[in-house]
Amino acid sequence: MHRAARAEDALRGMIERRMRRRGWRATVLPYTGYGGPGWVRVMGRVLLSRPGEGEAPPPGPEATETAPPTKKSKIVRGWRSFATVAVNDAEVEIEAGGQRCVLRTDRGGFVDARIEADLPPGWQTVRIRTRGAEPADAPVRIVDPSVRLGIVSDIDDTVMVTALPRPLLAAWNTFVLDEHARAAVPGMAVLYERLATAHPGAPVLYLSTGAWNVAPTLTRFLSRHLYPAGPLLLTDWGPQKDRWFRSGMEHKKATLRRLASEFPDIKWLLIGDDGQHDPEIYAEFTQSHPDNVAAVAIRRLSPAQAVLAGALPIHDNSPRSRDTGAQRWLWAPDGAGLSRLMREAGLL
């Protein structure tokens, strides 16, 4: 194991022992999963929390927050999402569709497993248990085998204004800013809702290089701004077993390959922005899996936004968008523009 990972594990172990002596207990934090006929991918994390305190579970698929925050609303700073103590190697029992499976958390306290379970299509729940903690129900989206279109969406600067990866601004947005101050990209929530209405049963998955620590915050943001509910596919920040830091691009590439394998009959509508590497990642996936791509929709950042995001703006006539073999590449600065192009392309 990489020396940085060994050092991190030693520090985590020391903090965990100290917190347990102070009375902290394990808490199960469930994440939204997905599945198909005969299987389900279950994701969650085991953390330590003060007695009587724990991160509230993510809202269900029907839950929304329509009222703006008031003065009495609790201010949730981003740094709190990272002030967590993970429980590694904890025994976790998963109950889904009458089947039970016992697993152990990894070095970051995560459990991410595909298990056999027969659940009907639509929104279902699986139960996650660990010793000393209240059981938690994780929502899972079971995709109907007749569905032929799915949506994979980036988050930063695609559905939420982030201005990444400019270091100081990124740190401010991530660690200091109140989560209610995050702004949605204009028109994108309406676009996604129209897509969900035009394609009943189509799964919506949010693929990002963000850390799992912010999953509850992102779930609340998506619900508050009326985006369709769907699984978050995030990463574990920090030292890895074989390197100092995880590769965000490889995470996205590996996840797209996995989705193509898990749902071979689904064509994915890939939505992202040109501020980082989405065009390159989607182009590579389109070339290697042309039968699994319905279209690629790219939110085109303004020159100022592109500079904040650390990239040069890309235009519709970019060679990359012509030479990938994709049938349809759609470029627009906001959700309204992409919605118009999708109507013309027959996607809406």
C-alpha positions, 0 to 999 in steps of 0.5 A: 500500500502507498505510504500516504495511504498507510499514514492516512489509515494510521491517523484515521485509526487514532482519531476513531479510537479517541472518538469512541472513548468520547462516546461516539457511535457508528452511523450508517449513511445510505447513498442512492443506488440503482439496479436491474432485473435480478441485481442491485448496486448498494452504496453507503458509508459507516461514520462515527457521530456524537450520541443522538446525532447523525447525518440525516438520510437523503430525501426520497425520490418524491421529496423536494424543497420548494421553500427558500431558506429563512433566517432560521434555516441552519447554515451548513458550511461545506467544511462540515461535510469533510469533518467526518470519521470513517469506520473501516473494516466494519461488518455491514449487512444488506437486506434487499428483496428478501436476500441478505448479504454481509460485507465489510467497509473499505478503508474509507468506511464505504460499502459499494457492492452489486448483490443479487436481489429481485426487486420490481422496476421503479423506486425501491429501498434496501436496508443497511445495518451495522453493529451499534447503529440504527438501520438505514434505508437506502433508495435504489432505482431499479431500471425496467428492462424495456427502457432504452434511454438513460441520462448521465449528467456531470454536476459541476458547472453542468447543473450547479455553478461551481467555477472549478478548478480555480484553487482559491475559488474552488476552496471557497465554494467547497469549504466555506460557502453556505450550501443554500447559496449554491446556484443552479445552471439556468434552465437545466432543471427544466430540461431534465424534467422534460427529458424525464417526462418524454422518456418515462422510466429513464434513469438519471445518474449524476457522475462527478469527480466530487467526493462522497463527503458532499453527497448529502449536500448535493442530494439536497441541492438537486432536490431543492432545485427540482432536478430528477432524483437519481444516484450520485456516482462520486469518488473517494478523495485522499490517498489511494492504495497505489497513488497519492490522489485519485484520478477524476478522469479515470473515475468517469471513464471507468463508470461509463464503461461499467454502465455500458456493461450493466445496461447493454441495451440502453443508449445514454444521453451524456450531458456535461460542460466544456470547462474541464474534460467532459468533451474528451471523456465523452468522445472517447466513450462514444468511439469505444461504445457507439451503440451505447450513446444516443447523443452528447450535450455540452453546456458551453461556458462563456469565455469568462466562465471557461477561464474560471474553470481553468480551460479554454472555451470550445466551440461547435466546430471543434474537430473533437466534436466532428471526429468522434463518430457521434451521431449528435453533438449538441452545444449551447450555453444553458438549459434552454438552448440545449432543450431547443437542440434536443427537440430538433434532434427528436430527443424531446 
